[in-house]
């Protein structure tokens, strides 16, 4: 922009400044937006997880529907039954109610422990998933905070530019009047003091 154009249209500099602000503002918000969106998407997941944890009995019932005894537990039950029958046989107690009840109790304990291990494993995975969700949500919240700060700064800078643009015409006129006053003062000073102070 030439000096004449700058002098005649001082608002153009403010408009150019606003264009630059708009460009870099859009860039910065664009960089942060994916993180903000991903964080917002995790909010629903976290709410759902928290609500489920607040009703652990219902959560356990839900998980128990898919429980199947593990191969390791089946093998342990079979081994325990065989060992129990062998022990009862060696003592001549095969077919006795107390021996059969002891064998069944041992088998039930193995099954209950296997089910508990299954539920504990699911809970560990659930908590890990919740931790990941919290981490993504936290990054998103930080991005949203940065975007909010960018918007506030953009608003302040744009307001300052708008104020300068609106007043640039008056400032130019004030400058012209000041320059005219200086010239006139110099002229009149020399007229009343022809020697120029010499």
N, C-alpha and C positions, 0 to 999 in steps of 0.2 A: 504494500500500500504506500503510495507516494506521500510526501509531506503535505502536498496541497489537498489530496483526498482525505488524509488524516485530519487536516485542519478543518476542512469543510464538513466532514462526516465523522466526528469523533466517536459516534455510537458504533461504528463498524468494528472498532477494536474490541469493544465489549461483546459484540455479537460473535466475533471470532473466538474470543475467550470462552463463551458459552458453548460453542461447537466443540471445542477441545474438551471441556468438562464433560459434555454429553457423551463423547466418544469413549473416554477413559472410564466414566461411570458405568456405561453399558458393559464394557469389557470386564471390569472388576465384579460386577453383579453376575455376569455370565459365568465367570470362573467359580463363584460361590454357589450358584443356584443348584447344581446337581447334588451337592452335599446337603443343602437345605431340604430339597425334595426327598432325598433318601432318609433323612432324619425324621421328616414328617410322616413318611410311610411306616416308620417303626413305632410311632406313637400308638397306633391301634393295636399292633402286636403286643406291646408292653402292657397296655391296659388289659388285654385278654389274658395274658400270662398271670398278671397280678390277681385278677379276679378268680382265676382257677386255683391259684395258690391259697387264696383265702377260704377255699372250700376243699381241703385236702381229701376228705372222704369221697367226694364225688370224683375227684381227679384219680384217686386210687381205683375206684370202681371202673372208670373209663379205661384206664390202662390194663386192669385185670382181665377185661374182655378179650384181649389179644394174647393173654399169657398161655404159653405151651411149655410143658416141662422140658428141660434141656436134656440132651443125650447124656451128658455127664451125670445128671441127677437120676435118670433112668437106670444107668449102669450101677450107680451107688445103691439104688433101691434093690435092684436084683441081687447085688452082692450081699447086701444086708439080709435079704430074705433067705438066700442060700445059706449064709453063715448061721442065721437063726435056726433054720430047719435042721442044719447039721448038728448044732449044739443041742437042740431039743431031742433029736434022734439019739445022740450019744447018751443022753440022760434018760432015755425012755419016755420022753414027754411028747412025742409026735402026736398031734391031734388034740392035745390038751388046750383048753380055753386060755389059761394064763400065758402059755407059750405063744399061741397064735396072736393074742392081744399085744404081747411084747414085740413080736415081729411087725405087726401092723403099725404100732406106735412109732417104731424106728423108721419105717418106710414113710409114714406121715410127716415125721420131723424132717426127713430129707426133702420131701416135696415142699413143705412150708418154707424151709431155708432157701430152696431154689426159687420159689416165688418171691421171697423177700429180696433176694439178690437181683432178680429181674426188675422189681420195682425200684430198688436203690440205683440200679444202673440207669433206668429211665429218668429218675430224678436228677442224677448228675448231668445227664445230657440236656435235660430241660433247663437246669440252672446255667449250663454253658451257653445254650441258645439265648437265654435271657440276658446273659452278660454281653454277648455279641450284639444283641438288639439294643441294649443300653449304650454300648460304645458308639454304634452308628447314630443313635438318637443324639448322643452328646456332641458328636462332630457336627451333626445337622443344626443343633441348637447354637453352637459356636458360629457356624456359617451364617445363621439367621441374625445373630447378634452383630456380626461384622457387616452384613447387608444393611441392617438398621442404622449402624454408625455411618456407613457410606451415604445412606439416604439423608441423614441429618447434615453431614458435611456438605453434600451436594446442595441441599436446600440453602444452607448459609452462604456458600460461594455463589450460587445462582442469584440469591437475593442481593448480595453485594454488587454483582455485575448488573443486575436490573436497575438498581439504584444509580449506579454510575452512568448507565446508558441513558436513563431518564434525565439526569442532570447534566449530561455532556453538552447539550445545546446552551444551557444557561452558563456553564463554565466557559464556553467559547466566547459568548457575548461579554461575560465579565472580563475575560482576557483582552478582548478587543477594546472595551471601554478603558481598561487599565492602561493599555498601550497608548490609546488615543490621549488619555489624560497625561501620561508621561511626556508624550510629544508636545502637547499643548503647553504643559508646564515649562518644558525646556524652551519652547519658542517664546512664551511670555517672559520668562526669566531673562532671556537674552535681549528682548525688546526693551525691558525696563532697565536693563543693565548692559548697555551697548558695549562696554569695554570687556564684557564676559568675565568680570571679576579680576581683571588684570590691573 
